[in-house]
């Protein structure tokens, strides 16, 4: 079974799991290359993502797309997903029990894709890998955890809320992704 088939099987398994929280919202599984340059992981879908059933397609997604393009890449060359695969009501932060419920599925998604670098978008996805990390301190740094390279980034929504401070920091760290990949490949 190839990666696409394994991911489709995993998506069907999540759809069939009626015990998962937020089951009344649409499933936003993830999309992109199954051999990506980077796997981007956010926290949970927002309103537009829920509507389109695609990750990062709202305002934050437009900023993410712009940053990807600034690297000379296309969105299709990366893989984008979230820890929680369904939208929390009112776009609230995901609850710890929601994150826990979806964690095994994200773990398997990562195992199938097996990316060279995982770029976390925001504190929730960063804390999935680095529970003691602080986004303000650790974003833009490369970590190796359980054989995987993790590169925490600010969430694009933070960049939109505060373009002069957070947006600038996000862009600076984002533009260092190719250097992080080169460091890994040595």
VEXVOVO-897295 format. One record per residue (C-alpha): x, y negated, z negated. Coordinates in Angstrom, 2 decimals. Example, Ala and Ser with C-alpha at 12.3 -4.5 7.8 and 13.67 -1.06 7.14 Angstrom:
2
VEXMAR       u       v       w
VEXMAR   12.30    4.50   -7.80
VEXMAR   13.67    1.06   -7.14
//
This chain:
186
VEXMAR       u       v       w
VEXMAR    0.00    0.00    0.00
VEXMAR    1.44   -3.41    0.97
VEXMAR    1.37   -6.57   -1.15
VEXMAR   -1.73   -7.99    0.55
VEXMAR   -3.66   -4.76   -0.11
VEXMAR   -2.48   -4.64   -3.72
VEXMAR   -3.53   -8.26   -4.27
VEXMAR   -6.94   -7.61   -2.67
VEXMAR   -7.40   -4.59   -4.95
VEXMAR   -6.47   -6.70   -7.99
VEXMAR   -8.89   -9.45   -6.93
VEXMAR  -11.68   -6.87   -6.62
VEXMAR  -10.81   -5.50  -10.06
VEXMAR  -11.12   -8.98  -11.60
VEXMAR  -14.44   -9.51   -9.83
VEXMAR  -15.73   -6.20  -11.21
VEXMAR  -14.58   -6.93  -14.79
VEXMAR  -17.79   -8.30  -16.33
VEXMAR  -16.14   -8.63  -19.76
VEXMAR  -13.93  -11.51  -18.61
VEXMAR  -14.86  -14.95  -19.92
VEXMAR  -16.29  -17.61  -17.60
VEXMAR  -17.90  -14.95  -15.39
VEXMAR  -20.55  -17.43  -14.26
VEXMAR  -17.93  -19.49  -12.39
VEXMAR  -16.43  -18.57   -9.03
VEXMAR  -13.26  -16.49   -8.93
VEXMAR  -10.26  -18.51   -7.74
VEXMAR   -7.70  -15.76   -7.32
VEXMAR   -4.77  -17.46   -5.58
VEXMAR   -3.42  -17.91   -2.08
VEXMAR   -0.28  -18.20   -0.03
VEXMAR    2.66  -16.16    1.10
VEXMAR    3.17  -12.75   -0.48
VEXMAR    6.91  -13.35   -0.02
VEXMAR    6.98  -16.94   -1.26
VEXMAR    9.86  -19.32   -1.82
VEXMAR    8.12  -20.16   -5.15
VEXMAR    5.09  -18.96   -7.10
VEXMAR    3.26  -21.95   -8.61
VEXMAR    1.05  -21.24  -11.61
VEXMAR   -1.42  -23.74  -13.06
VEXMAR   -3.81  -23.40  -15.97
VEXMAR   -7.33  -22.99  -14.52
VEXMAR   -9.40  -24.10  -11.53
VEXMAR  -11.14  -27.46  -11.57
VEXMAR  -14.45  -28.48  -10.03
VEXMAR  -13.24  -28.65   -6.43
VEXMAR  -11.31  -25.38   -6.77
VEXMAR  -14.44  -23.70   -8.14
VEXMAR  -16.47  -25.04   -5.22
VEXMAR  -13.98  -23.99   -2.53
VEXMAR  -12.75  -20.85   -4.35
VEXMAR   -9.16  -21.97   -3.68
VEXMAR   -6.43  -23.12   -6.10
VEXMAR   -5.20  -26.71   -6.20
VEXMAR   -7.42  -28.26   -3.53
VEXMAR   -8.66  -31.29   -5.51
VEXMAR   -6.72  -34.47   -6.28
VEXMAR   -3.97  -32.57   -8.13
VEXMAR   -3.72  -30.17   -5.21
VEXMAR   -3.24  -33.03   -2.75
VEXMAR   -0.30  -34.25   -4.84
VEXMAR    1.09  -30.69   -5.04
VEXMAR    0.80  -30.38   -1.24
VEXMAR    2.63  -33.70   -0.79
VEXMAR    5.45  -32.58   -3.09
VEXMAR    5.75  -29.25   -1.26
VEXMAR    5.95  -31.12    2.05
VEXMAR    8.67  -33.40    0.63
VEXMAR   10.78  -30.25    0.23
VEXMAR   10.31  -29.57    3.94
VEXMAR    8.03  -26.61    3.19
VEXMAR    4.47  -25.74    4.05
VEXMAR    1.82  -24.73    1.52
VEXMAR    1.63  -21.37    3.33
VEXMAR    5.27  -20.66    2.35
VEXMAR    4.51  -20.64   -1.38
VEXMAR    1.93  -18.83   -3.50
VEXMAR   -0.41  -20.80   -5.76
VEXMAR   -2.55  -19.44   -8.59
VEXMAR   -3.65  -20.13  -12.16
VEXMAR   -3.53  -18.18  -15.41
VEXMAR   -7.30  -18.39  -15.91
VEXMAR   -9.01  -17.48  -12.65
VEXMAR  -12.33  -19.23  -13.28
VEXMAR  -13.23  -22.82  -14.14
VEXMAR  -13.83  -23.72  -17.78
VEXMAR  -16.99  -25.87  -18.21
VEXMAR  -16.55  -29.64  -17.97
VEXMAR  -12.98  -29.07  -16.81
VEXMAR  -11.91  -28.53  -20.43
VEXMAR   -8.63  -26.87  -21.33
VEXMAR   -8.84  -23.07  -21.33
VEXMAR   -9.38  -21.52  -24.76
VEXMAR   -6.67  -19.17  -26.09
VEXMAR   -9.02  -16.17  -25.77
VEXMAR   -9.68  -17.03  -22.11
VEXMAR   -5.95  -17.18  -21.41
VEXMAR   -5.47  -13.85  -23.23
VEXMAR   -8.26  -12.21  -21.23
VEXMAR   -6.73  -13.19  -17.87
VEXMAR   -3.07  -12.62  -18.84
VEXMAR   -2.90   -8.95  -17.78
VEXMAR   -4.19   -9.88  -14.33
VEXMAR   -1.66  -12.67  -13.90
VEXMAR    1.09  -10.30  -15.04
VEXMAR    0.10   -7.82  -12.34
VEXMAR   -0.23  -10.58   -9.74
VEXMAR    3.34  -11.67  -10.52
VEXMAR    4.59   -8.07  -10.36
VEXMAR    3.01   -7.59   -6.92
VEXMAR    4.31  -10.87   -5.47
VEXMAR    7.71  -10.59   -7.20
VEXMAR    8.77  -14.19   -6.48
VEXMAR   12.35  -15.42   -6.74
VEXMAR   11.17  -18.41   -8.82
VEXMAR    8.04  -19.15  -10.83
VEXMAR    7.24  -22.86  -11.18
VEXMAR    4.74  -23.47  -13.94
VEXMAR    2.45  -26.46  -13.62
VEXMAR    1.68  -27.87  -17.04
VEXMAR    2.01  -26.66  -20.61
VEXMAR   -0.49  -23.79  -20.52
VEXMAR    1.29  -21.87  -17.77
VEXMAR    4.70  -22.84  -19.19
VEXMAR    3.69  -21.46  -22.60
VEXMAR    2.64  -18.18  -20.96
VEXMAR    6.38  -17.56  -20.43
VEXMAR    7.93  -19.89  -23.00
VEXMAR    5.66  -20.05  -26.06
VEXMAR    8.01  -22.33  -28.02
VEXMAR    8.69  -24.73  -25.15
VEXMAR    7.57  -28.35  -25.03
VEXMAR    6.62  -29.71  -21.61
VEXMAR    8.16  -33.13  -22.29
VEXMAR   11.48  -31.54  -23.29
VEXMAR   11.68  -28.51  -21.00
VEXMAR   10.14  -29.53  -17.69
VEXMAR   12.69  -29.52  -14.89
VEXMAR   14.93  -26.93  -16.58
VEXMAR   15.58  -23.40  -15.34
VEXMAR   14.97  -20.48  -17.72
VEXMAR   15.44  -16.75  -17.32
VEXMAR   12.82  -14.74  -19.21
VEXMAR   12.48  -10.95  -18.93
VEXMAR   14.39  -10.95  -15.64
VEXMAR   12.27  -13.72  -14.09
VEXMAR   13.32  -17.29  -13.38
VEXMAR   10.91  -19.88  -14.73
VEXMAR   10.97  -23.55  -13.80
VEXMAR    8.48  -25.61  -15.84
VEXMAR    6.98  -28.70  -14.23
VEXMAR    4.52  -31.30  -15.38
VEXMAR    1.00  -30.67  -14.12
VEXMAR    0.18  -32.76  -11.03
VEXMAR   -2.85  -34.18  -12.94
VEXMAR   -0.39  -35.77  -15.38
VEXMAR    1.39  -37.32  -12.42
VEXMAR   -1.89  -38.78  -11.21
VEXMAR   -2.81  -40.15  -14.65
VEXMAR    0.56  -41.86  -15.12
VEXMAR    2.28  -42.28  -11.73
VEXMAR    5.06  -44.56  -12.98
VEXMAR    6.21  -42.26  -15.79
VEXMAR    4.85  -38.73  -15.40
VEXMAR    4.52  -38.92  -11.61
VEXMAR    8.14  -40.01  -11.29
VEXMAR    9.35  -37.25  -13.64
VEXMAR    7.27  -34.63  -11.81
VEXMAR    8.66  -35.69   -8.43
VEXMAR   12.27  -35.75   -9.67
VEXMAR   11.97  -32.25  -11.14
VEXMAR   10.06  -30.96   -8.12
VEXMAR   12.77  -32.12   -5.72
VEXMAR   15.30  -30.02   -7.70
VEXMAR   13.48  -26.75   -6.91
VEXMAR   15.73  -25.91   -3.91
VEXMAR   18.82  -26.36   -6.11
VEXMAR   17.27  -24.04   -8.72
VEXMAR   16.66  -21.43   -6.01
VEXMAR   20.28  -21.74   -4.82
VEXMAR   21.49  -21.27   -8.39
VEXMAR   19.41  -18.08   -8.72
VEXMAR   20.75  -16.66   -5.46
VEXMAR   24.41  -16.96   -6.50
//
